[in-house]
Amino acid sequence: MLTQLVQGLHDMGVELQRSQLDSFEAYRDELMRWNQRVNLTAITDPAEIETRHFLDSLTLLYALQGWRQTGSGLRMIDIGSGAGFPGIPVKLVLPDMRLTLLEATGKKVEFLSHMVALLGLRDIDVVHGRAEEVAHSPNHREAYDIAAARAVASLSTLAEVCLPFVSVGGLFVALKKGGIKAEVEDSRAAITRVGGEEARLLEVPLPQLSDGRYLVCSTKAYPSPLQYPRRTGIPFKRPL
């Protein structure tokens, strides 16, 4: 019955309709079914999918401020979407947003396309590609209000590959956990170089996620220099 998800969202001031809960249940079940033959996630317990995937993804709502109630007009890109996190859970809660899911692994792209069709989601695009390349496309560069990433990479790396997607005045958000204050400090120069303001931390207060979850947020202050992100692989091998 997605009890933990419902309670966590209630604590955030969000109540879901029955149809939205049905979509989350279908998403969970299909993720578990596909994961038997495609390596989508190491988390296979239904209760952990509910908290460590769905609820964790939805902590992004803390950063959305004015868009939180309806999502109307919001343009968001989920970079390194994997099995759809955080993008699809946010889309299920804010159905009026426009969402792009960017993923480099073909099998995961196949799953994402399948889920979009199965859940009947509209105003959502699945893009197969690397962020370092897609960020230089005129269709995507500085075209989004929000660029979100849940990938396991340094904050300096994530800033370089995410901020070029964000329009000036928009927001880059990295979902992180653990002791990250030193990482935030180390990323200051990189964030500024790619166009962002100094990062700020939003601590996630939910008891269902008690292992030190944070949203690291940077507002886009000026256009990203054209040389960023650097060519494929370099931001990960040699962070700014």
C-alpha positions as CSV (number, residue, x, y, z in Angstrom):
1,M,0.0,0.0,0.0
2,L,3.1,2.3,-0.2
3,T,2.6,3.3,3.4
4,Q,6.1,4.8,3.8
5,L,5.7,6.8,0.6
6,V,2.3,8.2,1.5
7,Q,3.5,9.1,5.0
8,G,6.7,10.7,3.7
9,L,4.8,12.8,1.2
10,H,2.2,13.7,3.9
11,D,5.1,15.1,6.0
12,M,6.1,17.1,3.0
13,G,2.6,18.5,2.6
14,V,1.8,16.4,-0.5
15,E,-1.2,14.1,-0.8
16,L,-1.6,11.7,-3.7
17,Q,-4.7,10.6,-5.5
18,R,-5.5,6.9,-5.9
19,S,-4.6,7.0,-9.6
20,Q,-1.1,8.3,-8.7
21,L,-0.6,5.6,-6.1
22,D,-1.7,3.0,-8.7
23,S,1.0,4.4,-11.0
24,F,3.7,4.1,-8.3
25,E,2.6,0.5,-7.6
26,A,2.8,-0.3,-11.4
27,Y,6.2,1.4,-11.6
28,R,7.5,-0.6,-8.6
29,D,6.2,-3.9,-9.9
30,E,7.5,-3.4,-13.4
31,L,10.9,-2.3,-12.1
32,M,11.1,-5.6,-10.1
33,R,10.0,-7.6,-13.1
34,W,12.6,-6.1,-15.5
35,N,15.3,-6.2,-12.9
36,Q,15.2,-10.0,-13.1
37,R,16.8,-9.8,-16.6
38,V,18.2,-6.3,-16.9
39,N,20.5,-4.8,-14.2
40,L,18.5,-1.7,-13.4
41,T,19.0,-1.4,-9.7
42,A,20.7,-3.1,-6.8
43,I,17.6,-2.4,-4.6
44,T,15.1,-5.2,-5.1
45,D,13.1,-5.2,-1.8
46,P,9.7,-3.6,-2.5
47,A,9.8,-1.6,0.8
48,E,13.3,-0.2,-0.1
49,I,12.2,0.7,-3.6
50,E,9.4,2.7,-1.9
51,T,11.7,4.6,0.3
52,R,15.2,4.6,-1.3
53,H,14.0,5.2,-4.8
54,F,10.5,6.8,-4.8
55,L,10.6,8.9,-1.6
56,D,14.3,9.8,-2.0
57,S,13.6,11.0,-5.6
58,L,10.6,13.0,-4.3
59,T,12.8,14.9,-1.8
60,L,13.5,17.0,-4.9
61,L,10.2,18.7,-4.2
62,Y,11.9,20.6,-1.4
63,A,13.9,22.5,-4.0
64,L,11.1,23.3,-6.4
65,Q,9.5,26.1,-4.4
66,G,7.1,28.0,-6.7
67,W,6.5,25.0,-8.9
68,R,5.7,22.6,-6.1
69,Q,1.9,22.9,-6.2
70,T,1.2,22.2,-9.8
71,G,4.4,21.9,-11.8
72,S,2.8,23.9,-14.5
73,G,5.4,25.4,-16.9
74,L,8.3,23.6,-15.2
75,R,11.0,22.2,-17.6
76,M,13.2,19.6,-16.0
77,I,15.9,17.3,-17.2
78,D,17.0,14.2,-15.2
79,I,20.6,13.5,-16.1
80,G,21.8,9.9,-15.8
81,S,18.2,8.9,-15.2
82,G,19.0,5.1,-14.9
83,A,15.7,3.4,-14.0
84,G,13.9,6.8,-14.0
85,F,15.1,8.4,-10.7
86,P,14.4,11.1,-9.7
87,G,12.5,12.1,-12.9
88,I,9.6,9.7,-13.1
89,P,8.5,9.9,-9.5
90,V,8.5,13.7,-9.7
91,K,6.5,13.5,-12.9
92,L,3.9,11.3,-11.2
93,V,3.4,13.9,-8.5
94,L,3.7,16.9,-10.8
95,P,2.0,15.7,-14.0
96,D,1.9,19.1,-15.7
97,M,5.7,19.5,-15.8
98,R,7.7,18.9,-19.0
99,L,10.4,16.2,-18.4
100,T,13.4,14.9,-20.2
101,L,15.1,11.7,-19.1
102,L,18.7,11.5,-20.3
103,E,20.4,8.1,-20.1
104,A,23.5,6.7,-21.8
105,T,22.8,2.9,-21.4
106,G,20.6,1.4,-24.1
107,K,18.8,-1.2,-21.9
108,K,17.9,1.5,-19.4
109,V,16.7,3.7,-22.2
110,E,14.5,0.8,-23.3
111,F,13.0,0.5,-19.8
112,L,12.4,4.2,-19.5
113,S,10.5,4.2,-22.9
114,H,8.5,1.2,-21.7
115,M,7.5,2.9,-18.5
116,V,6.5,6.1,-20.2
117,A,4.2,4.2,-22.4
118,L,2.9,1.9,-19.6
119,L,2.1,4.8,-17.3
120,G,0.6,6.9,-20.1
121,L,2.9,9.8,-19.3
122,R,2.7,12.9,-21.5
123,D,5.1,15.8,-22.1
124,I,8.1,13.5,-21.4
125,D,11.1,12.7,-23.7
126,V,13.6,9.9,-23.3
127,V,17.0,10.8,-24.8
128,H,19.7,8.2,-25.4
129,G,23.1,9.9,-25.0
130,R,25.9,11.2,-22.8
131,A,25.4,14.5,-21.0
132,E,28.8,15.7,-22.2
133,E,27.6,15.5,-25.8
134,V,23.9,16.3,-25.4
135,A,24.6,19.5,-23.4
136,H,26.1,21.0,-26.6
137,S,23.0,20.4,-28.6
138,P,21.0,23.6,-29.3
139,N,17.8,21.7,-28.4
140,H,19.0,21.1,-24.8
141,R,21.6,23.7,-23.9
142,E,20.3,26.1,-21.3
143,A,16.8,24.9,-22.1
144,Y,15.6,23.8,-18.7
145,D,14.5,25.3,-15.4
146,I,15.8,22.4,-13.4
147,A,18.6,19.9,-14.0
148,A,18.7,17.1,-11.4
149,A,21.2,14.3,-10.9
150,R,21.2,11.4,-8.5
151,A,24.3,9.9,-10.0
152,V,27.2,8.7,-8.0
153,A,29.8,11.3,-9.0
154,S,31.6,14.2,-7.4
155,L,29.8,17.5,-7.1
156,S,32.4,19.2,-9.3
157,T,31.7,16.6,-12.0
158,L,27.9,16.9,-11.7
159,A,28.1,20.7,-11.8
160,E,30.1,20.6,-15.1
161,V,27.7,18.1,-16.8
162,C,24.5,19.6,-15.4
163,L,24.7,23.3,-15.3
164,P,25.1,23.8,-19.1
165,F,21.5,22.4,-19.4
166,V,20.1,25.1,-17.1
167,S,18.7,28.4,-18.2
168,V,19.9,31.5,-16.4
169,G,17.8,31.8,-13.3
170,G,17.1,28.1,-13.2
171,L,18.4,25.5,-10.7
172,F,20.9,22.6,-10.6
173,V,20.1,20.1,-7.9
174,A,22.2,17.1,-6.8
175,L,20.7,14.5,-4.5
176,K,23.4,13.5,-2.1
177,K,23.8,11.8,1.3
178,G,26.4,11.5,4.0
179,G,29.1,14.0,5.0
180,I,29.2,16.3,2.0
181,K,30.3,19.6,3.4
182,A,33.9,19.1,2.3
183,E,32.7,18.1,-1.1
184,V,30.6,21.2,-1.4
185,E,33.5,23.3,-0.4
186,D,35.8,21.6,-3.0
187,S,33.2,22.2,-5.7
188,R,32.9,26.0,-5.3
189,A,35.3,26.9,-8.0
190,A,33.9,24.4,-10.5
191,I,30.3,25.5,-9.9
192,T,31.3,29.2,-10.4
193,R,33.3,28.4,-13.6
194,V,30.3,26.7,-15.2
195,G,27.9,29.5,-14.4
196,G,26.4,28.6,-11.0
197,E,26.0,30.6,-7.8
198,E,27.6,29.2,-4.6
199,A,25.9,25.9,-3.6
200,R,23.5,25.8,-0.7
201,L,22.4,22.7,1.2
202,L,18.9,21.7,2.0
203,E,18.8,18.9,4.6
204,V,16.1,16.3,4.1
205,P,14.1,16.0,7.4
206,L,12.2,12.9,6.7
207,P,12.5,10.1,9.3
208,Q,12.0,7.5,6.5
209,L,15.4,8.7,5.1
210,S,17.5,9.0,8.2
211,D,21.0,8.5,6.7
212,G,21.8,12.1,6.1
213,R,20.2,13.1,2.8
214,Y,20.8,16.5,1.3
215,L,19.9,18.5,-1.8
216,V,22.8,20.5,-3.1
217,C,21.4,23.4,-5.0
218,S,23.0,26.1,-7.3
219,T,21.1,28.8,-9.1
220,K,22.3,29.5,-12.7
221,A,23.8,33.0,-12.5
222,Y,25.2,33.4,-16.1
223,P,25.6,31.4,-19.3
224,S,27.9,28.4,-19.2
225,P,31.2,29.0,-21.2
226,L,31.0,27.1,-24.5
227,Q,33.9,24.7,-23.6
228,Y,31.8,23.1,-20.9
229,P,31.1,20.3,-20.4
230,R,34.4,19.0,-21.8
231,R,34.5,16.0,-24.1
232,T,33.0,12.6,-23.1
233,G,34.5,11.1,-19.9
234,I,36.8,14.0,-19.0
235,P,34.6,15.6,-16.3
236,F,34.6,12.2,-14.5
237,K,38.3,11.5,-15.0
238,R,39.6,15.0,-14.3
239,P,37.0,17.1,-12.3
240,L,37.4,20.8,-12.4
